[in-house]
């Protein structure tokens, strides 16, 4: 998978030795700039924008997000709790399948509860009715599967054949539509406007008979709106037309666009040797700190990489025992020697939320930097107890 991010921005001038290692550093100024772009789109198009916690849930930055956006979307009970504790605005909760034991609290916390199938709506109708009878106010939505594959990698494409995500569009009926206040679809992954238009063309025809009945349409996430080459003016026109045609309030819930290029992961070379090519072990683990490097897979951009150089690439990997714990081959901007610092770009979203302690590999600390003021603060550090207390 080819990453389309990797703008170093102000990190090009950040001293990597100002923090411990490994460490995530998030730039508050870049986060504000991203949120400002999203707010400008929101205001110009007359829609609402929610931040997807599944991609970026560094709750110490919640005041920044709350200053610009309309709320957040959650993927289950724990994210809904986090949203209610730290974030301002609306909470939209979607899960591929809810547990009945969780749903009463989700009803209390959420403004929108989005189900993956009509069967779950009917099965949990008594819980929903009891919550409303107790004075709780929320809308019920249904995630649909547009059945329009647009993704580069099948595992990240909700419209892949056999997908579990969303109720298939070709099974949608008037009876199903009567169960819901709104429709949700999420069909993109780091994509621009054309796949959204392609998806909407299919969805439009299927739900047009319910225009005037449904209150809102949530077009999900995966929109790379804050990327410099995104077609923002065309997006505003598209969203205005969708709202006018449908008579519904339009929502977007970007995740990566909120934190795009807003964070780096800093590490240290621990050792190096030769095995048919230069090989180096770092305290950054693809397996533990950047799982998408292996799962996607993709090659993260390196801060300051000597892309035009003639030197031999160095294979970088982590300290775990997994043979496949390999980040990639890079022409380093520093000597391949123990103690040298390196950093990978665009690591705020979908890296921080996926870290793990496999093999007892320590978790990176978390720092908040403001490139406008140069203020730097460690907001979280981890130790042995974080590894120990995960299990019993």
N, C-alpha and C positions, 0 to 999 in steps of 0.2 A: 504494500500500500504506500503510495507516494504522499508524504505530508506536504501540504500547501502552506504551512506556517513556517516560522523560523526567522522572523525579523528580530534582530537583537535589540533594536531600540536603544533605550538608555543603558541597558546592560553592557553595551559595548565599552562603557567607561567605568564599569563597576569593578572594584578590587576584590577578586575572589578570595583573598585571604582575610577579609573582614569578618567572615563567619566561620563556624566550625564545619566539619566535613564528616559525612555528607549532609547537605542542607538544601532545602527548597527556599528560594528567595522570591517573594511576590512583590511586584512594583505597584504600589497603590495608585500612582499617577497614571500608569497604563490601564489599570482597572477602571479608573474614573473615565478615562478617554473612551474605552470600549463602551461603558455604560452610557456615556453621553451620546455616542452614535446610535445606540439602541433607543434611547429616549427621543432622539430627533426623528428617527423612523416612526416611532410610536405616535408622536405628536403630529407629524405630517400626514400620516395615514389614518389617524383617528382610531387606533387599535389599542390593545393592552399587551404588555411584554412581561413575561415571568422568567426568572432565572432558574435554570434546572440544577437542583442540588446534586443530582447524580453525577454531574460533571465536575462541579466545583462547590464544595461545602465548607470552605474555610470560614467559619462563622465569625471570626474576628473582623472580617471585612464586610459583615452584614450591614453596618451603617452606610458604607459606600453604596452598596447595591440598593438599599432602601431609599437612598436619596434620589435615585434615578428611575428605578423600575417599579412595576405595579405589584410585585410580590414574587413568590417562588412556586415551583412545582416539586412535589415530593413523589418518591417511588414506593412508599409504604409507611408503616407506623413510625419507625424511628426517624426518618427524614421529616415526617409531618410534625413530630415532637420538636425536632431541632428548629424547624421553621417557626413554630409557635413561640419558642423561647427566645429566638434571636432576630428574626426577620420581620420587617414591616410588610403590610399589604396582604393581598389575597394568598390563599394556599390552595393549590389544585393538586390532588393526590390521585395517582394512577398506579395500579398494580396489575401484573399479569394474572394474579389470582389472590384474592384476599382470604385471610383466615377469619372465621366468624368471631373468634375471641378478640381480634384487633379492631373490628369494624366499628363498634360503638364509640371507641375513642377517636377513631379516624373521622367519624361523623361530627364529633364535637370540635375537632381541630380544623376541619377543611371547609372551604367555600364551594369547591367542586370535588365530587367523588366520581372518578372515571373508572368504569368497569371494562373488562376485556371481552365479556360475552354477555348476551341477554340472559343466559342461564344463571349467571351469578346475580344479576339484578333481581330476578324472580326468586332465587333461593334465599336471598338476604332481605327480601321485601319486609318481613316482620321487624328486622333490626332498623331498617331505614324508617319505617312508620313509627316505631317507638321513639326514635331519636327526634323526629319531627313533632311528635306529640309532646315531647319534653321541652319543646321550644327551640330546638336547634334548627338553623337555617342553612341549607346547602342544596346545590343542584346535583343532579345525577347525569353523568355523561357516559357515552359508549365509545371506546376506541374501535375504529374500523381498520381493516387491512385493505389498502387501495388495490392490491394485487397488480402493482406497477413497479417491477424491479428497476431501480435506477442506480444501485450502488456498485462500487468498484469491487468490493469483497463481499461474498454472499453472507458470511456470518454477521455482517453489520447491516444487512439489507432486510428490513422487516417484511418486505414483499417477496422474499425468496420462497420458492415452493415448499409447502409444509410448515411455514412459519407459525409459531404459537402466538404471535403478537397481533392482536386485533381481530375483530369479527370480520370474516371475508365479505367483501363488498357484494359479491354475487349472491349472498344469502340474506341481504338486507331486505326487509319487508315493511309495509306501513305499520303492521302490528308491533314490530321491534321499535320503530321510530317513536311510537306513542309512549314508550317506556322512559324516554330520556328528554332532558332539557337541552343537551348539547351533544355535538359530535367532535371527536378527537381523532386525528391521524398524525402519525410520526413516521415519515418515510425516507428521511434524508440522513446523510452522514458526511459532515464537512463538505457540503455542496452549495452551489450558488442557485440562481433563480430558475434556470431552465428545468431542472428536475422537479421543483415545486410547481411550476406551471403545468408540467406533464402530469403530475399527480392530481392537481386540482381539476384538470379537464376530465379525468375519470371520476373523481369524487363528485364533482358538480352534477353530472348526469344522474348519478345514483341517488343523491339526496335532494335534488331540485324539488320533487313533490312535497318535501317537508319545509321548504322555504316559507317563512312567516310563522311556522310552528316552533322551530328550534330557536333558542335564545342566543346561543354562541357556537362558534366553530373554532376549535383549537387546532392549529396547523403544526403543532409539535416543535421539535428542535432540529438540529443538524444544519441550521442555516448559518453560513459563514459570513454573516453580515458585516462584521468588523474587519474582515480582510480587505486590503486596500483595493483589490480589483473587483469587489462585489458590485453588482448592478443595483445600487441603492435607489436611484431615482425611479427605475423601472419597477423595483419592489414596492415602492410607495403607491405607484399607479395600480399595480396588481392588487394590493391589499384594499385600496379604496373601491376598486371594481368588485372584489369579492364581497365586501360588506354591503355595497349597494345592491348587488344581484341577489344576495341571500337574505338580506334584512336582519342578519345576525351580527352580534359583536364578534370581532375576530381577535384571536389570541395567538401569539407566538411564544415559545418557551425555549429560547436558545440556551445552550450550556457552554460549549466551547467558545462561542462568540463572546461571552461575558469575560472570559479569562484568556482569550487568545493572545499569545505572545506576552503574557503578563507575568510569567514566572520562569525561573531557571532552576536546574538541579546541579549543584556544585559537588564535585568529588575530588578525590586525591588518588594519584597513581601510587600503588603500594609496592609493586614489583614489576619487573619486566624480564623477558628472556627471548630466545630465538627458537622457533619451531617451524622452519620452512619460511617464516616471515616474522617480523617483530610482533611479539605478543605482550600485552600488559594487563595486569590485574588491578582493578580499582576498588574503592570502597562503595561505588555505585553498582548495584545489582539490577540487571534487566528483570530478572525473575521477581525480585522483592520490591523494587522501587519504580520500575517502568514496565509493568507486565504487558502493556500493549505492544511493546517492541517485539515480543515473542508471539503474542496472540494475533496481532493484525495480519502479518508482521509489518513493521516499518522501521526505517532508519532515522532516528532523531537527529536534527541538525545540531552541530556543535558550535558553541560560541568561538569565533575567531579561527575556525578551521582554515587551513592553508589549502583551499580548493584548487588553486592554480599552481601549486607547488609540484616539484618533481621528486620529492622524497618518497620513500616507500611507505605505504599505509601501515598503520599499527592496528592490530586486532585488539579491541578493548572488551574485557569481560569483567564479571563481578566476582566476589569472593566466595560464592556458594559452591556446593559440590556438584551442582547440575551442569553437565557438560554443555548444555545449550544456553547457559547463562552468558550470552554474548550480545553486546550492544551493537557492534558493527566495526567496520574498518575505517580508520580516519587518518588523515595527514594532520598531525597535532600542531597546535600553535605554540607548544612548549616542548622542551626536550623530553624524550620518553624515559624519564628517570623517577625513582621513588621520591615522593614529596611534592611533585609538581601538581598544580591544581588545573582542573578542566571543568567545563560546564556544558550542559545540554539545554537547548532552547525550547520554549513552548511546553513547559512541564507543569504548569499550574493546573490545567484541566486533565481529567482522566489519568493522571499519574498519582497525585496526592491522595485521591479517594481510593486508590487500588493497592496501596502499599501493604506489605505483609512481612512477617518475621520468619519466614522459612529459613531453616538452618541456623536460627538464632542471629541472623544478620540484623544489625541495628537499624532502626528506622531513622530517616533523615530528620533533623530538626527543621523547624519552620520559622522563617523570618519575614517580616514585613518592612519593606524599604519604600520610601517615597522619593522618587528620582527628582521631583521638583524641589524638595527641601533638603534632600540627602539624609533625612532621619531614618534610622535603622533600629529595629527592635526585634528581639527574639520573642516570638509569641508562644512557642511550644518546643520542648525538648523531650527526648525519650530515653529510657534506660532499660536496665535488665528487668525491672518490675513489669514493664509493658509487655515484654516477651513472656515472662513467667505467668502473669495473671490472665493471659489469653486461654490457658488450659488449666487443668487441675492436677 
